[in-house]
Amino acid sequence: MEFFKIRKDIPFMKNALVFNVISFLTFAAAVFFLLTRGLHLSVEFTGGTVMHVSYAQAAELEKVRTSVAGLGFSDVQVQNFGSSKDVMIRLPAQKGVSSAQQSEQVMGALKALDAEATLRRTEFVGPQVGEELAHDGLKALGVVVLGIMVYLAIRFEWKFAVAAIIANLHDVIIILGFFAFFQWEFSLAVLAAILAVLGYSVNESVVIFDRIRENFRRFRKMNTVEIIDNAITSTISRTIITHGSTQIMVLSMLLFGGQTLHYFAMALTIGILFGIYSSVFVAAAIAMWLGIQREDLVKGPVRKDEDPSDPNAGATV
């Protein structure tokens, strides 16, 4: 399915150096903000108090959030838990204030809004648990990166594997850079979004790499730059359909999903946009500079009795 078909190949690789310089500067800025400002970690990572409050009717989350924030608690997380009548409240740890004192203050404010508010349970999440979550999250990120490298090296060629991993890490660091610069809250949901972006971004790279491999078989008179330009141009319609549909859904979560889904959707939005950019201008360009050529992807010589116009002529892949 295609919305349109571009007849003339767009010379993407002609300006590859310029776009990659821009990418490098953006990447360097993201690293700088990560080192100087750091991530604003949520309660899941830093520790704090978790409260489960029940109401007789559906809870109004915005009023609950405003009431709790009015007590002086920053970075409060308020969301439904199981049903619209149950609310989970996460409070960051405060020096000199116990978990019991925090829950008493919050319940006092909530009962002033609704006398039927009932505290079901309260528990303290220590910083040690947060450290374990951070460690497990980094481990998961490492396993995903390693898995992608092995998959691409087996399916294509090591040059494509290196190019795709550099492009994917480029996307991840830039997402983290945005969160560090604006000091947006980094939670487990955001970490999940980053892992999703890794898989989503590599899918776009695989589509382009697949087309490059096909082009090496079909167009033996084209050089590598022309092959790559043709591969990217021929997949533009597919890219617009796929990423446009996904972005509509993500924007719906960003605009209408409320505070709970806001930063999750924000991470996905940044990741999708930069994922398209990196697949075209970073991954393909790096593969080109690494010297990818027909012999890397197509095994065996071309027989003289084969028809050059035959798209299946040549060696098997």
C-alpha positions, 0 to 999 in steps of 0.5 A: 500500500502506497499513498504516493510513488516518487519517480525520481530518487531523492539524494539523501546521502548527498547531505549525509555529512551535514545531517550527521554533524547536526546529529553529533551536536545534538547527541553531545548536547544531550550527553552534556545535560545528562552529566550536568543536570542528571535525570529527575528520578521518580519515586520508584527510583528514589523511594517514598510513600505509596498510599492506596485510597478508596472513595465511595464514588469515582475519584476526581484525580485532578482535585486529589492531585491539587489537594496533595500538591497544596501540602507542599509535596512535589512530584506527586503521582496520582492515578487510578488503581484497579477501578475509578474509585481507587486511587494510588498516591506516590509521595517522595521521601522527605527528610525528617518526615516519616511515612506515617506522618506523610499519610496522615497529612494527605488523608487530612487534606483528602477527607476535607474534600470527601469525608468518605475517603478511606485509606486502604493501605500505606507502605514505604518504598526504600531507596534500595528498591529504587537502586534495584529497579534502576539496575534492572532497567539498565540490564534490560536496556543492555540485553535489548541492545545486544539482542538487536546487534546479534539479530542484525549481524545474522540477518544482514551484515556486521556493518549494518549491525554497527550502523543500526546500534549507533542510530538506536543509541543516538535516539535513546541518549537524545530522549534522555537528554530532553528529560535531563534538560527540562527536568521531566520526571523519569519513571518506570513508564518512561523506561518502558517507552525507551525500550519500545522506541529501541524496537520501533526504531530498529524496525525502520532500519530493518525495512531500509536495510532490506530494501538496500539488499534487494537493490544490490540484487536488482540494480547491479549498475548502481553504486552504493550511494544510488542504491541507498538513495533509491531504498530510502525513497522507495520506502517513504510512503510506507514510513509516512503511513506507519509512523503517521498512524503510530504518532496519531495514537501517541499524540492522543495519549499525550493530549488526552491521557492525563498526567499518568501517561503524559511523560510516557507519551512524550518519550514515545513522541520524541523517540518516533520522530528521532527514530525516523531521522536516525534510520534515514540519515544516521544508520544508512549513512554510517553503513555507507561510510563503513563501506557496505557493498554488494559483495557483503550482502549477495553471495556468489558470482553473477553468471554471464548467461543471466538476463541483467534486467531480471530482478532475480538475476545474480546470486542468492541472498 
